[in-house]
Structures are given as structure tokens and as C-alpha cells.
Amino acid sequence: MKHKRKDRPVDKKLSLPMSVVSRVDAHLRDPLTQRPPHGLWAKLITALLIKWLDGEVKVTIPLRQAKPLDDFLNDLNTAPEIQKGTEESV
């Protein structure tokens, strides 16, 4: 009987600059296969994200914050009204 993982993996797709990927691959490369071992990228990214979430790693680029729903609704309420019935018939 297989044990279920407590923290199941989720697939995420992201694009990274080739220069960054090449540098990381060079550090992770297995000398025998000339490739990073299977799963090592995921382990590295997971470790970095956990350190970031725990406040051990600071991000130097501003992260876009989601706008609170109330602000979004206020923006909609203050937007100029669309005038109905002013369109010309074709």
C-alpha cells in the first residue's frame, strides 16, 4: 500500500532567462551525465521559496500587490458612466 504524500507537488510553468538557467545548471550539473540530477531544480526552488517566505531571503524587486476588493469596487463606482442610447444605429 502506497503512503500518500502530506504535501503533494503542484506543477507550475515559468520562464527564466537563459543566462540564469545556464549558470544554475553549471552548479547543479552531474559530471557523469552532464545534466542536473532529476528533481534538483525543484528542490533548489522549494528551498529558496521557503527561505523567502520565512523572511530569510529578501527580494530586491518590487512584487505587485493585489488590489483589495473594496478598492477595486470603489474604482468601478467612480469610473465615468457609459452613456446608454447614444450609439448610432448602423
C-alpha positions in Angstrom: 0.0 0.0 0.0 1.4 3.4 -1.0 1.6 6.2 1.5 0.0 9.5 0.4 2.3 12.5 0.5 1.3 15.1 3.1 2.5 17.9 0.8 1.7 16.9 -2.8 3.6 18.6 -5.6 1.9 21.0 -8.0 3.2 21.7 -11.5 4.0 25.4 -12.2 5.3 26.7 -15.6 7.7 29.6 -15.5 10.2 31.1 -17.9 13.7 32.1 -16.8 16.4 33.9 -18.7 18.7 31.5 -20.5 21.8 33.1 -18.8 20.3 32.3 -15.3 19.4 28.7 -16.3 22.9 28.1 -17.7 24.6 29.4 -14.6 22.4 27.3 -12.3 22.7 24.2 -14.5 26.5 24.6 -14.3 26.3 24.5 -10.5 23.9 21.6 -10.4 25.4 19.5 -13.2 26.4 15.9 -12.5 29.8 15.3 -14.0 28.9 11.9 -15.3 25.6 12.8 -17.1 26.4 16.5 -17.8 22.9 17.3 -16.5 21.4 18.3 -13.2 20.0 15.2 -11.4 16.3 14.7 -11.6 14.4 16.8 -9.2 17.3 19.0 -8.1 15.9 22.2 -9.7 12.6 21.6 -7.8 14.5 21.1 -4.5 16.5 24.3 -5.1 13.5 26.4 -5.9 11.5 25.0 -3.0 14.3 25.7 -0.5 14.7 29.3 -1.9 10.9 29.9 -1.7 10.7 28.6 1.9 13.6 30.9 2.9 11.8 33.8 1.2 8.5 33.0 3.0 10.4 32.8 6.3 12.0 36.2 5.8 15.5 34.8 5.4 15.8 36.0 1.8 14.9 39.5 0.7 13.7 40.2 -2.8 15.2 43.3 -4.4 12.5 43.8 -7.0 9.0 45.1 -6.0 6.4 42.5 -6.1 3.0 43.6 -7.4 0.4 43.5 -4.7 -3.1 42.5 -5.4 -5.6 45.4 -5.0 -8.1 44.9 -2.2 -11.6 44.1 -3.5 -13.0 47.2 -1.9 -10.6 49.4 -3.8 -11.4 47.7 -7.0 -15.2 48.1 -6.4 -14.7 51.8 -5.5 -12.8 52.3 -8.7 -15.7 50.8 -10.6 -18.2 53.0 -8.9 -16.2 56.2 -9.6 -15.5 55.4 -13.2 -17.2 57.6 -15.8 -20.6 56.3 -16.7 -21.1 54.9 -20.1 -23.9 56.8 -21.8 -26.6 54.4 -23.0 -28.6 55.1 -26.1 -26.0 57.4 -27.7 -24.7 54.9 -30.1 -25.6 55.5 -33.7 -27.6 52.7 -35.4 -25.9 51.1 -38.4 
